[in-house]
Amino acid sequence: MVETELGIEKEMKAEQEIRITIPEKARHIIDIITASGHEAYVVGGCVRDSVLGKEPQDWDITTSARPEQVKALFPRTIDTGLKHGTITVLLEKEGFEVTTYRIDGKYEDSRHPKEVIFTPNLTEDLKRRDFTINAMAYNETVGLVDVFGGMEDIRSGTIRCVGDPLERFGEDALRILRAIRFSAQLGYEIQAGTKEGIRRLAPTLEKISVERIQAELVKLLTSSHPETLRTAYELGVTKVFFPEFDVAMETEQNHPHHMYNVGEHTLHSLCHVEADKKLRLAMLLHDIGKPATLTVDKEGITHFYDHPAVGEKMAEDFLRRLRFDNDTINTVCKLVLYHDYGNSVAPDMRFVRRAANKIGEDVFPALFEIKRADVLAQSDYMRQEKLDMIERWQKLYEEMREKRQCVSLKSLAVNGSDLIKAGWKPGKELGEVLQKLLELVLEQPQCNTAEILLAEAEKYREKP
């Protein structure tokens, strides 16, 4: 086969008919670099997303120009990763990463190369990238550069490493999770050789920071195929950073209300809830306490008494281990703790008010989605009755909101300042009185007026 100056086979010229609309500023950077006698292309994820008809989040540029040459061409640049050949070019406060073609040296920490070698050859640069669908480059003069069959893999829906999977995953273990995440986001199948590479090198994920693992897990969970976490389990990946899930996948549920084991139930429930980080994490963890609370009765029926409380603690341990923020931890743990709350109660308005107060106004509305997703991932047994009950809960909650009924101190008609003006002294007693007034309003919402509550407060004042 005859190759071009770029090392691209002529047989691939058919791909040059693909056209990508490059944003004006990115195109301007490419034009400036090429006008100075160098090569420049948009590369990686922005090319992949453009081919797929998606809006790229970032437009990265690769070039044969050395970093110092790039800096000389533009008035405003930042040395983002000079050691690795990356300069950020600033155009009207918008930044574009421009990286010199490079060959990575030996990787010593399963994440970063010890050194990089700059090269004038685009193919050598593309060769070091993770997957074929991310190893394509484009400019408006040459067209699409696809040396490793990225377009073929897009057409077939395949995630495949560039070259030897053991080399690619050995260079950067995070690529193991990235492969599974891309599979989830795109609905693609991971190629057999790439799967085997994941299976063999999954333990090396231990070398990756928990923050990076967290980021990939969230992207996977909030994708259109969160059930792809099953692949992570099957290939030994979850065993490294989420062994609790492996136990769940091995815990059976022999009960009329269930038709899957705990892990499979979890995977199915993920698909029935909105692609929101907190909701998906809550579904991932809602039954994580079941294996630890498993009992089997004399008929062989499995039970998991008190699993929400046990699960709350396990969920917190997991989320802190992966260094999630406190707001996410607090919300998710509440949803785990209360996901079964009130399931056996025929709700009335009073019960809903008290539930909203107990669980918290900020979290309570999300509970309906959690409960619904939980039911939809169970067996058909009494499914409609359960869904009807959730609907009744939600309608009562919406009615409560429409009537602006008070369920917390912040919506009480009087506050601490009002009581101080009425002669109360700041302190513990004042807080106790406010709580008693809230209890009154939870029982009798019509009492939530300043006049009634101030009069009620007088009943609690100690007489001399």
C-alpha positions as CSV (number, residue, x, y, z in Angstrom):
1,M,0.0,0.0,0.0
2,V,1.2,3.5,-0.8
3,E,1.2,5.9,2.1
4,T,0.8,9.7,2.1
5,E,3.2,12.1,3.9
6,L,1.1,11.6,7.0
7,G,1.5,7.8,7.0
8,I,-2.2,7.5,6.0
9,E,-3.1,4.7,3.5
10,K,-4.7,5.9,0.3
11,E,-7.4,3.3,0.7
12,M,-8.7,5.4,3.5
13,K,-9.4,8.4,1.4
14,A,-13.1,7.5,1.3
15,E,-13.3,8.9,4.9
16,Q,-12.2,12.3,3.6
17,E,-15.7,12.9,2.4
18,I,-16.8,13.3,6.0
19,R,-17.2,16.9,6.9
20,I,-17.1,18.4,10.4
21,T,-18.0,21.9,11.3
22,I,-15.1,23.3,13.4
23,P,-15.9,26.3,15.5
24,E,-14.5,29.6,14.2
25,K,-12.0,30.1,17.0
26,A,-10.6,26.5,16.7
27,R,-10.5,26.9,12.9
28,H,-8.6,30.2,13.4
29,I,-6.0,28.5,15.5
30,I,-5.5,25.7,12.9
31,D,-5.2,28.3,10.1
32,I,-2.6,30.3,12.0
33,I,-0.5,27.2,12.7
34,T,-0.8,25.8,9.2
35,A,0.0,29.2,7.6
36,S,3.3,29.1,9.5
37,G,4.2,25.8,7.8
38,H,3.1,23.3,10.4
39,E,0.3,20.7,10.5
40,A,-2.7,21.1,12.9
41,Y,-6.0,19.1,13.4
42,V,-8.8,18.9,15.8
43,V,-8.4,15.5,17.5
44,G,-10.0,12.9,19.8
45,G,-13.4,13.3,21.5
46,C,-14.5,16.3,19.5
47,V,-14.0,14.4,16.2
48,R,-15.8,11.4,17.6
49,D,-18.8,13.4,18.9
50,S,-19.0,15.4,15.7
51,V,-19.2,12.3,13.6
52,L,-21.9,11.0,15.9
53,G,-23.9,14.2,15.5
54,K,-23.2,15.3,19.1
55,E,-22.1,18.7,20.3
56,P,-18.5,18.5,21.6
57,Q,-17.7,20.0,25.0
58,D,-14.1,20.7,24.1
59,W,-12.2,21.2,20.9
60,D,-8.6,19.9,21.3
61,I,-6.0,20.6,18.7
62,T,-2.9,18.5,17.8
63,T,0.0,19.9,15.8
64,S,3.4,19.2,14.5
65,A,4.6,22.5,15.9
66,R,6.6,22.5,19.0
67,P,5.2,24.2,22.1
68,E,7.6,27.1,21.8
69,Q,6.5,27.6,18.2
70,V,2.9,27.6,19.2
71,K,3.5,30.1,21.9
72,A,5.3,32.4,19.4
73,L,2.2,32.4,17.1
74,F,-0.4,33.6,19.6
75,P,-0.3,36.6,22.0
76,R,-2.0,34.9,24.9
77,T,-1.1,31.4,26.0
78,I,-0.9,29.3,29.2
79,D,1.7,26.6,29.8
80,T,-0.9,24.0,30.7
81,G,1.3,21.0,30.4
82,L,4.5,22.1,28.8
83,K,6.4,19.0,29.8
84,H,3.8,17.0,27.8
85,G,3.6,19.5,24.9
86,T,0.3,21.1,25.8
87,I,-0.3,24.9,25.5
88,T,-3.6,26.5,26.1
89,V,-4.3,29.2,23.5
90,L,-6.6,32.0,24.7
91,L,-9.0,33.7,22.3
92,E,-11.4,36.2,23.9
93,K,-11.2,34.4,27.2
94,E,-12.0,31.0,25.6
95,G,-9.2,28.4,25.9
96,F,-8.2,25.7,23.4
97,E,-5.6,23.0,24.3
98,V,-3.0,22.7,21.6
99,T,-0.7,19.7,22.0
100,T,2.4,18.8,19.9
101,Y,2.4,15.3,18.2
102,R,4.2,13.0,20.7
103,I,5.3,9.5,21.5
104,D,4.9,8.6,25.1
105,G,7.8,7.1,27.0
106,K,7.6,4.3,29.6
107,Y,4.7,4.5,32.0
108,E,5.8,3.8,35.6
109,D,2.6,4.4,37.6
110,S,-0.2,3.1,35.4
111,R,-1.2,6.6,34.7
112,H,1.6,9.0,33.4
113,P,4.5,8.5,31.0
114,K,7.9,9.2,32.5
115,E,8.8,11.3,29.5
116,V,7.4,12.2,26.1
117,I,9.2,12.5,22.7
118,F,7.9,15.0,20.2
119,T,7.4,13.7,16.7
120,P,6.5,15.3,13.4
121,N,4.3,12.3,12.5
122,L,0.6,12.5,13.2
123,T,0.2,8.7,12.9
124,E,2.7,8.2,15.7
125,D,0.7,10.6,17.9
126,L,-2.6,8.8,17.2
127,K,-1.0,5.5,17.9
128,R,-0.6,6.3,21.6
129,R,-4.4,7.1,22.1
130,D,-6.7,4.8,24.0
131,F,-9.5,3.7,21.6
132,T,-9.9,3.8,17.9
133,I,-13.0,6.0,18.1
134,N,-10.8,8.6,19.9
135,A,-7.9,8.2,17.6
136,M,-9.2,10.3,14.7
137,A,-8.1,13.8,13.6
138,Y,-9.6,16.3,11.2
139,N,-9.0,19.5,9.4
140,E,-10.8,21.1,6.5
141,T,-7.9,20.7,4.1
142,V,-7.0,17.0,4.6
143,G,-10.4,15.8,5.9
144,L,-10.7,12.9,8.4
145,V,-7.6,11.1,9.4
146,D,-8.6,7.6,10.6
147,V,-5.6,5.3,10.6
148,F,-6.8,2.8,13.1
149,G,-10.4,2.1,11.9
150,G,-12.3,4.4,14.2
151,M,-15.1,5.0,11.7
152,E,-15.5,1.2,11.2
153,D,-15.8,0.7,14.9
154,I,-18.4,3.6,15.1
155,R,-20.4,1.9,12.4
156,S,-20.3,-1.5,14.1
157,G,-20.8,0.0,17.6
158,T,-17.4,-1.3,19.0
159,I,-15.1,-0.1,21.7
160,R,-11.6,-1.3,20.7
161,C,-8.1,-0.4,21.9
162,V,-5.6,1.1,19.5
163,G,-3.1,-1.6,19.1
164,D,-2.4,-4.1,22.0
165,P,-5.0,-3.7,24.8
166,L,-2.5,-4.9,27.4
167,E,-0.1,-2.1,26.3
168,R,-2.9,0.6,26.3
169,F,-4.3,-0.5,29.7
170,G,-0.8,-1.0,31.1
171,E,0.1,2.6,30.2
172,D,-3.0,4.1,31.9
173,A,-5.3,1.9,34.1
174,L,-8.0,4.5,34.1
175,R,-8.6,3.5,30.4
176,I,-10.2,0.3,31.9
177,L,-13.0,2.3,33.4
178,R,-13.1,4.6,30.3
179,A,-13.8,1.7,28.0
180,I,-16.8,0.6,30.1
181,R,-18.0,4.2,30.4
182,F,-17.8,4.7,26.7
183,S,-19.7,1.5,26.2
184,A,-22.4,2.8,28.5
185,Q,-22.6,6.2,27.0
186,L,-22.7,5.0,23.4
187,G,-24.4,1.7,23.8
188,Y,-21.4,0.0,22.1
189,E,-20.0,-3.5,22.7
190,I,-16.5,-3.8,24.0
191,Q,-14.4,-5.9,21.5
192,A,-13.3,-9.3,22.8
193,G,-9.5,-8.6,22.9
194,T,-10.2,-5.3,24.7
195,K,-12.4,-7.1,27.2
196,E,-9.7,-9.6,27.9
197,G,-7.2,-6.8,28.5
198,I,-9.6,-5.3,31.0
199,R,-10.1,-8.6,32.8
200,R,-6.3,-9.2,33.1
201,L,-5.3,-5.7,34.2
202,A,-8.4,-4.8,36.3
203,P,-6.4,-5.0,39.6
204,T,-4.1,-2.2,38.4
205,L,-7.0,0.2,38.9
206,E,-5.8,0.3,42.6
207,K,-3.1,2.7,41.4
208,I,-5.7,5.2,40.2
209,S,-6.9,8.1,42.4
210,V,-10.4,7.7,43.8
211,E,-11.3,11.1,42.4
212,R,-10.7,9.9,38.9
213,I,-12.6,6.6,39.5
214,Q,-15.5,8.7,41.0
215,A,-15.6,10.8,37.8
216,E,-15.8,7.8,35.5
217,L,-18.4,6.1,37.7
218,V,-20.6,9.1,37.7
219,K,-20.4,9.4,33.9
220,L,-21.3,5.7,33.6
221,L,-24.2,5.9,36.0
222,T,-25.7,9.0,34.3
223,S,-25.3,7.5,30.9
224,S,-28.2,6.1,28.8
225,H,-27.0,2.5,29.7
226,P,-26.1,2.5,33.5
227,E,-26.7,-1.2,33.5
228,T,-23.4,-1.5,31.8
229,L,-22.0,-1.6,35.3
230,R,-22.7,-5.3,34.9
231,T,-19.8,-5.5,32.5
232,A,-17.6,-3.9,35.2
233,Y,-18.6,-6.7,37.5
234,E,-18.2,-9.5,35.0
235,L,-14.6,-8.3,34.1
236,G,-13.5,-8.0,37.8
237,V,-13.5,-4.2,37.8
238,T,-16.0,-3.4,40.6
239,K,-14.1,-5.9,42.8
240,V,-11.3,-3.3,42.9
241,F,-13.2,-0.2,44.0
242,F,-16.8,-1.4,44.9
243,P,-16.6,-4.9,46.3
244,E,-19.9,-4.4,48.0
245,F,-21.6,-4.6,44.6
246,D,-19.9,-7.9,43.9
247,V,-21.5,-9.3,47.0
248,A,-24.9,-7.9,45.9
249,M,-24.5,-9.6,42.6
250,E,-24.1,-12.9,44.4
251,T,-27.0,-12.5,46.9
252,E,-30.2,-14.2,45.8
253,Q,-33.7,-12.9,46.5
254,N,-36.2,-15.8,46.9
255,H,-39.3,-13.8,47.5
256,P,-42.6,-13.2,45.7
257,H,-41.8,-9.5,45.4
258,H,-38.6,-10.1,43.5
259,M,-37.4,-11.9,40.3
260,Y,-33.7,-10.8,40.3
261,N,-30.8,-11.2,42.7
262,V,-29.9,-8.0,44.7
263,G,-27.3,-6.8,42.2
264,E,-29.5,-7.4,39.1
265,H,-32.4,-5.7,40.8
266,T,-30.1,-2.7,41.4
267,L,-29.0,-2.7,37.7
268,H,-32.6,-2.8,36.5
269,S,-33.7,-0.1,38.9
270,L,-31.0,2.3,37.6
271,C,-32.7,2.3,34.2
272,H,-36.0,3.4,35.7
273,V,-34.8,6.7,37.3
274,E,-33.8,10.0,35.8
275,A,-30.2,10.3,34.7
276,D,-29.3,12.5,37.7
277,K,-26.2,11.9,39.7
278,K,-27.8,11.8,43.1
279,L,-30.8,9.7,42.0
280,R,-28.6,7.2,40.1
281,L,-26.3,6.9,43.1
282,A,-29.2,6.4,45.4
283,M,-30.5,3.6,43.2
284,L,-27.1,2.0,43.0
285,L,-26.9,2.0,46.8
286,H,-30.5,1.6,47.9
287,D,-30.2,-2.1,48.6
288,I,-26.5,-2.3,49.3
289,G,-27.3,-3.3,52.9
290,K,-29.3,-6.4,51.9
291,P,-26.5,-9.0,51.8
292,A,-25.5,-8.0,55.4
293,T,-29.0,-8.5,56.7
294,L,-30.0,-11.6,54.8
295,T,-32.1,-14.2,56.7
296,V,-34.0,-17.2,55.3
297,D,-37.2,-18.4,56.9
298,K,-38.3,-22.1,57.2
299,E,-40.0,-21.9,53.9
300,G,-36.8,-20.8,52.2
301,I,-38.0,-17.2,51.7
302,T,-35.3,-14.6,52.0
303,H,-35.7,-11.5,54.2
304,F,-33.6,-8.4,54.7
305,Y,-34.9,-6.8,57.8
306,D,-33.5,-3.3,58.6
307,H,-31.5,-3.2,55.4
308,P,-32.2,0.5,54.8
309,A,-30.4,1.5,58.0
310,V,-27.5,-0.8,57.4
311,G,-27.4,0.4,53.8
312,E,-27.2,4.0,54.8
313,K,-24.0,3.4,56.7
314,M,-22.5,1.3,53.9
315,A,-23.5,4.0,51.4
316,E,-21.8,6.7,53.4
317,D,-18.7,4.6,53.7
318,F,-18.6,4.0,49.9
319,L,-19.3,7.6,49.0
320,R,-16.7,8.9,51.4
321,R,-14.2,6.4,50.1
322,L,-14.7,7.8,46.6
323,R,-14.6,11.3,48.0
324,F,-18.0,12.6,47.0
325,D,-19.0,16.0,48.2
326,N,-21.0,16.3,51.5
327,D,-24.2,17.5,49.8
328,T,-24.2,14.4,47.5
329,I,-23.4,12.1,50.5
330,N,-26.2,13.6,52.7
331,T,-28.9,13.4,50.0
332,V,-28.0,9.9,48.8
333,C,-27.8,8.5,52.3
334,K,-31.2,9.9,53.2
335,L,-32.7,8.4,50.1
336,V,-31.1,5.0,50.9
337,L,-32.4,5.2,54.5
338,Y,-36.0,6.1,53.6
339,H,-36.5,4.3,50.3
340,D,-38.8,1.8,52.0
341,Y,-40.4,4.3,54.3
342,G,-44.2,4.2,54.6
343,N,-44.5,1.3,52.1
344,S,-47.0,-0.5,54.3
345,V,-49.0,2.7,55.3
346,A,-52.1,3.9,53.6
347,P,-51.1,7.6,53.3
348,D,-53.1,10.6,54.5
349,M,-52.2,14.2,54.5
350,R,-51.0,14.2,58.1
351,F,-48.7,11.3,57.4
352,V,-47.3,13.0,54.4
353,R,-46.6,16.2,56.3
354,R,-44.8,14.2,59.0
355,A,-42.8,12.3,56.4
356,A,-41.7,15.5,54.6
357,N,-40.7,16.9,58.0
358,K,-38.8,13.7,59.0
359,I,-37.0,13.2,55.6
360,G,-36.5,16.9,54.7
361,E,-38.2,19.1,52.2
362,D,-35.2,19.1,49.9
363,V,-35.0,15.3,49.7
364,F,-38.6,14.2,50.1
365,P,-39.8,14.9,46.5
366,A,-37.0,12.7,45.1
367,L,-38.3,9.7,47.1
368,F,-41.2,9.2,44.7
369,E,-38.8,8.5,41.8
370,I,-36.7,6.2,44.0
371,K,-39.7,4.2,45.2
372,R,-41.2,4.0,41.6
373,A,-37.9,2.8,40.2
374,D,-37.5,0.2,43.0
375,V,-41.0,-1.2,42.2
376,L,-40.4,-1.3,38.5
377,A,-37.3,-3.5,39.0
378,Q,-39.2,-6.0,41.2
379,S,-41.5,-8.9,40.1
380,D,-45.0,-8.3,38.7
381,Y,-46.5,-9.4,42.1
382,M,-48.7,-6.5,43.3
383,R,-46.7,-4.1,41.1
384,Q,-49.7,-2.0,40.1
385,E,-50.9,-1.8,43.7
386,K,-47.5,-0.5,44.8
387,L,-47.4,2.0,42.0
388,D,-50.9,3.2,42.8
389,M,-49.8,3.7,46.4
390,I,-46.8,5.8,45.3
391,E,-49.2,7.9,43.1
392,R,-51.4,8.5,46.1
393,W,-48.4,9.7,48.2
394,Q,-47.3,12.0,45.4
395,K,-50.8,13.6,44.9
396,L,-51.1,14.2,48.6
397,Y,-47.7,15.8,48.7
398,E,-48.6,18.0,45.7
399,E,-51.8,19.0,47.4
400,M,-49.9,19.8,50.6
401,R,-47.5,22.0,48.5
402,E,-50.4,23.8,46.8
403,K,-52.0,24.6,50.2
404,R,-48.5,25.8,51.4
405,Q,-48.8,23.7,54.5
406,C,-45.8,24.0,56.9
407,V,-43.6,21.0,57.4
408,S,-40.4,22.7,58.7
409,L,-39.3,25.5,61.0
410,K,-38.3,27.6,58.0
411,S,-42.0,27.9,56.9
412,L,-43.4,28.3,60.4
413,A,-45.3,31.6,60.7
414,V,-43.1,32.7,63.7
415,N,-39.4,32.4,64.2
416,G,-36.9,33.0,67.0
417,S,-36.8,36.7,66.4
418,D,-40.6,36.9,66.8
419,L,-40.4,35.0,70.1
420,I,-37.6,37.3,71.4
421,K,-39.7,40.3,70.6
422,A,-42.5,38.7,72.6
423,G,-40.2,38.5,75.6
424,W,-38.5,35.1,75.2
425,K,-34.8,34.9,75.9
426,P,-32.4,33.3,73.3
427,G,-31.4,29.8,74.2
428,K,-32.3,26.2,74.4
429,E,-35.8,26.8,75.8
430,L,-36.7,29.1,72.8
431,G,-35.7,26.3,70.4
432,E,-37.8,23.8,72.3
433,V,-40.8,26.1,72.1
434,L,-40.4,26.5,68.3
435,Q,-40.3,22.7,68.0
436,K,-43.5,22.4,70.0
437,L,-45.2,25.0,67.7
438,L,-44.0,23.0,64.7
439,E,-45.5,19.9,66.2
440,L,-48.8,21.7,66.5
441,V,-48.8,22.8,62.9
442,L,-47.9,19.4,61.6
443,E,-51.1,18.1,63.3
444,Q,-53.2,21.2,62.6
445,P,-51.9,23.1,59.6
446,Q,-54.6,25.8,59.9
447,C,-52.8,26.9,63.1
448,N,-49.8,28.3,61.2
449,T,-50.5,32.0,61.8
450,A,-48.5,34.4,63.9
451,E,-51.4,35.2,66.1
452,I,-52.3,31.6,66.9
453,L,-48.6,30.5,67.4
454,L,-47.7,33.5,69.6
455,A,-50.7,32.8,71.8
456,E,-49.8,29.1,71.9
457,A,-46.2,29.9,72.9
458,E,-47.5,31.8,75.9
459,K,-48.8,28.5,77.3
460,Y,-45.2,27.2,77.5
461,R,-43.8,30.2,79.3
462,E,-42.9,29.4,82.8
463,K,-45.0,31.3,85.3
464,P,-43.1,33.1,88.2
